[in-house]
Amino acid sequence: MSPEALDAALARLAEAAGAGDDVLVALDFDGVLAPLVDVPSQSRPTPRGAAAMARLVHAPRVHLALVSGRGLGDLAAVAEPPDGTILVGSHGAERGTWHRRLEREPHVLDDARAATLDELAAGLRDLAAGTTARVEVKPTTAVLHTRGVDPATADRLAGLARGLGDRPDVDVMTGRDIVELSVLTVTKGDALRALRDALEVRHVLFAGDDVTDERALATLAPGDVGIRVGDGESIAEHRVADTDAMAETLHRFADLLDAAAA
């Protein structure tokens, strides 16, 4: 759809907030607020993206959430969120809120799932040995990162990693340069539904840039706003070019909220 259609959709959300309805603004982090980088720990939101978060978290009737595949602690460290931001990590397996520090909601795996996670992590480390691929272990997920690996090797490792997860007690998610093996069946779609219910919001804006974000976009209801950042196939009704364009979109929404509140 056109930029005009997106602006009209944002205006409808702002009008709803001005009329007293709560709105959830849920955003993926990497590729949406922060440009993709080869070293994940070096990722940071763009200055305009950070400023947009600060405006939205203080807007009346708005709840701001970051919904990421990153582990919760990692997300908090790189996102530099403003106070009051809801943080969802590991595709929904972890949740907390930022108030000068990360306040986690407790989550503990049972013994069987913990043992499975250990097996998956060990298997991925064996696959990655001797390559530049990286293995990350989150509270519920073992992840193979292949960004920067030569394409042939990356494809081979990704196929082997998916094979490790080909078992009934593991959920396999494939994204941009990653394969995630989770011992819990959780998705960003599940996370978005849970946030909607917990916050009792009637309207949602969600923006993502990767395959895993499609599960969240699929949960949106009529009147919600779904945005795909960048290229690639998507069910999102709206699209923006990159993180800079997304930041400007968020500032336009904040302007509309200010006008509606006035």
BAMI-312818 format. One record per residue (C-alpha): residue in three letters; x, z, y. Coordinates in steps of 0.001 Angstrom, whole numbers, plus 500000, padded with zeros to 6 digits. Example, Ala and Ser with C-alpha at 12.3 -4.5 7.8 and 13.67 -1.06 7.14 Angstrom:
<nodes>
ALA512300507800495500SER513670507140498940
</nodes>
This chain:
<nodes>
MET500000500000500000SER500969499635503637PRO502511502283505911GLU499188502297507763ALA497390503291504554LEU499836506163504029ASP499361507341507616ALA495585507279507126ALA495918509333503923LEU498137511867505699ALA495634512083508538ARG492858512916506057LEU494946515712504567ALA495722517089508017GLU492046517001508954ALA491228518927505778ALA493806521579506686GLY492422521743510209ALA488955522334508723GLY490241525290506705ASP491233523782503350ASP494586524731501838VAL497021521893501127LEU499935521931498674VAL502960519817499624ALA505014519526496427LEU508260517564496503ASP510932516617494040PHE514357517403495505ASP516991514881494379GLY516128511422495616VAL513283512723497787LEU514787515265500174ALA518427514741499214PRO520211511432498513LEU521417511010494935VAL525087511922494504ASP527530511733491590VAL528324515481491728PRO524989517357491539SER526383520569493040GLN527214518655496223SER523622517567496812ARG521990518807500013PRO518830517872501916THR519284515508504813PRO519117517246508218ARG515759515613508931GLY514507516584505493ALA515562520204506026ALA513855520233509409ALA510671518848507859MET510646521601505239ALA511021524218507974ARG508051522773509853LEU505792522478506811VAL506439525927505399HIS505119527428508651ALA502180525047509089PRO498747526701508835ARG496963526207505489VAL500036524518503925HIS501961525681500867LEU505399524098500379ALA506878523735496891LEU509945522036495471VAL509352520815491912SER512586519789490225GLY514218519166486892ARG517138521313488036GLY517488524860486795LEU515846527293489206GLY519058528932490425ASP520711525548490889LEU517714524273492866ALA517750527292495146ALA521476526891495796VAL521429523212496758ALA518014522930498441GLU518657525627501043PRO514887526202501280PRO513200527985504171ASP511634531374503525GLY508283531105501797THR509109527989499768ILE507840528000496181LEU510539526782493782VAL509757525240490403GLY512749524462488179SER513336522928484760HIS510239520715485122GLY508003523769485340ALA509622526145482848GLU510928528323485702ARG509226529410488894GLY510030531622491855THR509851531952495636TRP512582531941498252HIS512515534926500639ARG516122535181501870ARG516970535173498179LEU515473533796495005GLU512654535912493605ARG512176534738490018GLU509071534982487933PRO510210536340484529HIS510501534012481549VAL512083534737478168LEU512360532485475095ASP511487533829471664ASP514293534000469094ALA513367530740467344ARG513307528697470541ALA516521530322471765ALA518255529339468512THR516964525774468818LEU518254525564472391ASP521700526704471231GLU521689523990468537LEU520713521295471005ALA523354522343473500ALA526046522323470818GLY524929518890469632LEU525053517428473131ARG528499518893473755ASP529731517227470573LEU528297513897471745ALA529846514185475198ALA533300515221473968GLY535939512704475002THR533703511087477641THR532962511845481290ALA529374512793480460ARG528328516337481344VAL526117518808479492GLU524001521338481360VAL522118524182479689LYS519063525553481477PRO516895528479480356THR514687526203478241THR516474522851478231ALA519750521183477251VAL520586518180479424LEU522964515252479024HIS524084513800482378THR525598510305482295ARG525863509443485986GLY529249507801486561VAL529726507011482860ASP530287503326482041PRO526939501693481160ALA527709500910477528THR528839504460476795ALA525915505914478749ASP523413503886476734ARG525047504912473456LEU525078508610474377ALA521499508506475622GLY520321507017472346LEU522171509645470323ALA520820512417472543ARG517263511216472045GLY517946511245468318LEU518976514913468502GLY515615515673470056ASP513605513769467461ARG512050516870465941PRO508619518487466363ASP509858521560468239VAL511655519590470983ASP510282517665473949VAL512470514730475047MET512417513564478661THR514477510628479887GLY515173510143483584ARG517711508438485799ASP521087508999484041ILE519803512010482103VAL518279512941478772GLU516619516360478666LEU515835518179475434SER513397521024476026VAL512303523707473579LEU509105524100475597THR506650521291476182VAL506473521519479951THR506346518728482497LYS506112518379486237GLY502484517490485621ASP501908520871483985ALA503763522529486864LEU501650520796489492ARG498403521727487725ALA499557525341487497LEU500437525455491188ARG497117523922492180ASP495243526527490141ALA497357529498491212LEU497145528628494913GLU493509527496494687VAL494213524427496797ARG491833521501497095HIS494378518930498253VAL497880517988497092LEU500656515774498421PHE503321515031495830ALA506434512871496239GLY508945511901493550ASP511511509238492755ASP512039509252488990VAL510345508699485659THR509709512420485147ASP507765512533488423GLU505199510115487031ARG503744512939484951ALA503026514857488150LEU501623511804489913ALA499256511286486963THR497588514659487667LEU496597513818491248ALA492895513712492027PRO490944511479494428GLY491849512514497949ASP495342513670496973VAL498391511751498190GLY501058510475495790ILE504275508940497098ARG507036507156495208VAL510428507265496932GLY512565504192496273ASP512111501414493761GLY510911501393490175GLU507489501137488589SER505083503880489591ILE501429504839489547ALA501813506306493035GLU499397504877495578HIS502029504958498318ARG505751504191498528VAL508582504829500991ALA512055503312500872ASP514423506285500684THR515103509912501625ASP515312509077505324ALA511910507400505222MET510496510348503272ALA511783512789505891GLU510087510798508637THR506872510737506581LEU506951514530506327HIS507533514844510075ARG504556512558510742PHE502450514785508517ALA503676517882510372ASP502723516226513685LEU499250515491512328LEU498908519098511148ASP499884520343514605ALA497273518107516204ALA494586519190513741ALA495364522874514303ALA495141522392518075
</nodes>
